Amino acid sequence: MILPPFRLHRPGSVEQALLVAGDCGSDFDYVAGGTDLLPNYKNRLNPRRDVISLGRIESLSRALHETEDGRLAVGAMCRLADLERDARVASALPGLHEALAQLATPLVRSSGTIGGNQLVETRCYYFNQSFDWRASKGFCMKADGDVCLVVPQKEICYAIYAGDTAPVLQALGASYLLIGFDGEREIPAADFYRPDGIRKNVLTRGEILAAILLPGSAAKARSGYAKLRLRDSFDFPDMGVAAALWEEDGRVADLRISVTAVSMTPTLFPEVTDSLKGEKISRDLVVHVAEEVRKRSMPVRNVLFPPSYRKRMVGVYTRRLLERLTGVGPREA
């Protein structure tokens, strides 16, 4: 398929990018690696008149490093493949490394960026199709229509968030540095996403995701990521689980679990994990947590796998991941 026409802008700094964005009104998109945006444009999924490339802004491409206040930071334009090959990521942030290794394909990771993966377009069976397919079915409210075809109504889009790295970053306590017309602000990853497939996050018009920041304690966590998808060699997650565990003397110092590709946002479960601080790590605790996370997950029918199966797999994948991180081992048959 052929890309629709648009004007491409290639600013050399964040300041220049914001100036261009101000001149473009609201009919523009930023593009990083283009691995998500451009295929969507080919399917005529909400193309814009202007596209502003962030590829020449060197300040956004800094690799993983330590900040003056002891945090870890990485520029939003850092390539996924570069992060995957970075020994510091594999050592300090194993959960992020696992998510990177399972993300799309090596070719996509060589172009895609860590910031772009946080902002990946929400997905739905009725949305991620060609223009002719969507026209034959009837357009949904996310592109060209006014009704959600998953849960028929006109208020909320039920397209799911299906990024791989965001749940890991949520579990590790990351924040996002945003730069816009009014200056800089920092938003916790846990508060960044909105439960609507169209109004996906808290970004305001023209705002740029500049960097991802992690507390120094993230490097002390046992973290991991497990992913359900139809084709292991390529696909977006149909469900994914990330976990970060801080242990002290065989007890839970802190535990965070985030599930992706089940709802319109990557979802943490503080109501399950916050009460576990100080609890002894055991098989019963692992089974309890996995079951509670499963109960609270509410997938809808917007991907190929049915909701009942994805809900069950939330429990299975959470249990298996926690078994691995805690070392309790699977239950004997």
Long-range contacts (C-beta under 8 A, 24 or more apart in sequence): 1-42, 1-43, 1-130, 2-42, 3-38, 3-41, 3-42, 4-41, 4-44, 4-47, 6-41, 6-47, 6-48, 6-49, 6-50, 6-51, 7-49, 7-50, 7-51, 8-51, 8-53, 9-50, 9-51, 9-52, 9-53, 10-53, 10-55, 10-56, 11-52, 11-53, 11-54, 11-56, 11-57, 12-56, 12-57, 13-57, 13-59, 14-57, 14-59, 14-60, 14-179, 14-208, 14-210, 17-52, 17-54, 17-57, 17-208, 18-179, 18-180, 18-181, 18-206, 18-208, 20-50, 20-52, 21-52, 21-205, 21-206, 22-181, 22-206, 24-49, 24-50, 24-52, 26-205, 28-52, 30-54, 30-208, 31-55, 32-76, 32-77, 32-112, 32-113, 32-115, 32-116, 33-79, 33-80, 33-111, 33-112, 33-113, 33-116, 34-111, 35-104, 35-108, 35-111, 35-112, 35-116, 36-112, 36-116, 36-120, 36-121, 37-121, 40-121, 40-128, 43-128, 43-129, 43-130, 43-131, 44-131, 44-143, 45-121, 45-127, 45-128, 45-143, 46-142, 46-143, 54-208, 59-210, 60-115, 60-208, 60-210, 60-211, 62-211, 64-88, 64-89, 66-216, 67-213, 70-216, 71-213, 71-214, 71-215, 71-216, 72-213, 72-214, 72-215, 72-216, 72-218, 72-219, 73-211, 73-212, 73-213, 73-214, 74-114, 74-211, 74-212, 75-114, 75-115, 75-210, 75-211, 76-113, 76-114, 76-115, 76-116, 76-118, 76-208, 76-209, 76-210, 76-211, 76-212, 77-113, 77-115, 78-113, 78-114, 78-115, 79-109, 79-110, 79-111, 79-112, 79-113, 79-114, 80-108, 80-109, 80-110, 80-112, 80-113, 80-114, 80-117, 81-106, 81-109, 81-110, 83-114, 84-109, 92-218, 92-219, 93-168, 93-172, 93-214, 93-218, 93-219, 93-223, 94-222, 94-223, 94-224, 95-168, 95-171, 95-172, 95-221, 95-223, 95-224, 95-225, 95-242, 95-243, 95-244, 96-165, 96-168, 96-169, 96-172, 96-223, 96-225, 98-168, 98-224, 98-225, 99-164, 99-165, 99-167, 99-168, 99-225, 99-227, 99-240, 99-242, 100-164, 100-165, 102-164, 102-225, 102-227, 102-232, 103-164, 103-165, 104-234, 104-236, 105-233, 105-234, 114-165, 114-212, 115-209, 115-210, 115-212, 117-163, 117-164, 117-165, 117-166, 118-163, 118-165, 118-166, 118-169, 118-176, 118-189, 118-192, 118-209, 118-212, 119-200, 119-201, 119-203, 119-209, 120-161, 120-162, 120-163, 121-200, 122-157, 122-159, 122-160, 122-161, 122-162, 122-197, 122-198, 122-200, 122-264, 123-159, 123-160, 123-162, 123-236, 123-261, 123-302, 123-303, 124-150, 124-157, 124-158, 124-159, 124-160, 124-197, 124-302, 124-303, 125-150, 125-301, 125-302, 125-303, 125-304, 126-150, 126-302, 127-159, 127-197, 141-198, 142-197, 142-198, 150-300, 150-301, 150-302, 151-300, 156-195, 156-196, 156-197, 156-264, 157-196, 157-197, 157-198, 157-264, 158-197, 158-264, 158-300, 158-302, 159-197, 159-198, 159-264, 159-302, 160-197, 160-261, 160-262, 160-263, 160-264, 160-299, 160-302, 160-303, 161-193, 161-197, 161-200, 161-260, 161-261, 161-263, 161-264, 161-265, 161-266, 162-236, 162-237, 162-238, 162-260, 162-261, 163-260, 163-266, 164-225, 164-227, 164-237, 164-240, 164-260, 166-193, 166-258, 166-260, 166-266, 167-225, 167-240, 167-241, 167-242, 167-258, 167-259, 167-260, 167-266, 168-223, 168-225, 168-242, 168-244, 168-258, 169-212, 169-214, 170-242, 170-256, 170-258, 170-266, 170-268, 171-223, 171-242, 171-243, 171-244, 171-256, 171-257, 171-258, 171-268, 172-214, 172-215, 172-218, 172-221, 172-223, 172-244, 172-256, 173-214, 173-215, 173-217, 173-218, 173-244, 173-256, 174-212, 174-213, 174-214, 174-218, 175-212, 175-213, 175-214, 176-209, 176-211, 176-212, 176-213, 177-209, 177-210, 177-211, 177-212, 177-213, 178-203, 178-207, 178-208, 178-209, 178-210, 179-207, 179-208, 179-210, 180-204, 180-205, 180-206, 180-207, 180-208, 181-205, 181-206, 181-207, 184-210, 186-213, 190-268, 193-264, 193-265, 193-266, 194-264, 194-265, 195-263, 195-264, 195-265, 196-264, 197-264, 200-264, 217-246, 218-244, 220-246, 221-245, 221-246, 221-254, 222-246, 222-247, 222-325, 222-326, 223-325, 224-321, 224-324, 224-325, 225-321, 226-317, 226-320, 226-321, 228-261, 228-305, 228-310, 228-313, 228-317, 230-304, 230-305, 236-261, 237-261, 238-303, 238-304, 238-305, 238-310, 239-299, 239-305, 239-310, 239-313, 239-314, 239-317, 240-317, 241-293, 241-314, 241-317, 241-318, 241-321, 243-318, 243-321, 243-322, 243-325, 245-322, 245-325, 245-326, 247-281, 247-326, 250-280, 250-281, 251-278, 251-279, 251-280, 251-281, 252-276, 252-277, 252-278, 252-279, 252-280, 252-281, 252-285, 253-277, 255-289, 257-289, 257-293, 257-318, 259-293, 259-297, 259-314, 259-318, 261-303, 262-297, 262-298, 262-299, 262-310, 262-311, 262-314, 263-297, 263-298, 263-299, 267-297, 269-293, 269-296, 271-296, 272-296, 281-326, 281-328, 282-328, 283-328, 283-329, 283-331, 286-319, 286-322, 286-323, 286-326, 286-328, 287-319, 287-331, 289-318, 289-322, 290-315, 290-316, 290-318, 290-319, 290-322, 291-315, 293-318, 294-318
